[in-house]
Amino acid sequence: MTKRTNIAMRVLMYCAAHTDRLVTKHEIAGVCNVSENHLAQVINQLAQLGFLHTQRGRNGGLELARPASEIVIGEVFRHLEQPVPLAECFADVDNTCPLTEACRLRDLLTNAANSFYATLDPVTLDALVCDNGELLQIISPQAICKTATPSEVSVDRQASPPLANVTLLD
């Protein structure tokens, strides 16, 4: 996962915990430990993709552009990660690999990526934030999630082992 996607998810989760008001880039930067400059780029991209609504001015800020229950995590990842090629052979311009036409690795990597997104597709933003007391305690101690009830959403934490040795790309 790229650093940009990681920051985007923090922004979306923060906004989902604060549906009652506009939030500011400054407060997100402080709570999520992100530079405001990098955050501004991510916020702009999320707004262009239709995940955030931004409002300029003295009383400005940002909020989710649609309910957290309608933001699918797989969709967010696809929009933000797709431009990053998994391997050189996926790049349209810079592919110098002489094995591309006969290599089976490309198909395996494509299937692996599709499986990754398929795992994220049933999960919505509210499933990550609502009924997650530990997260809400960090990003919004007074928040009350106003989307789906806990019985309507769930994230199966036992379905797969945690990722190890994951490197964030820039």
Secondary structure, DSSP 8 states (H G I E B T S, - for coil): -BHHHHHHHHHHHHHHHTTTS-B-HHHHHHHHT--HHHHHHHHHHHHHTTSEEEE-STT-EEEESS-GGG-BHHHHHHHHHTTS-SSGGG-SSS---TTTTT-SHHHHHHHHHHHHHHHHTT-BHHHHHTT-HHHHHHH-TT----SS-TTT----TTSS----S---B-
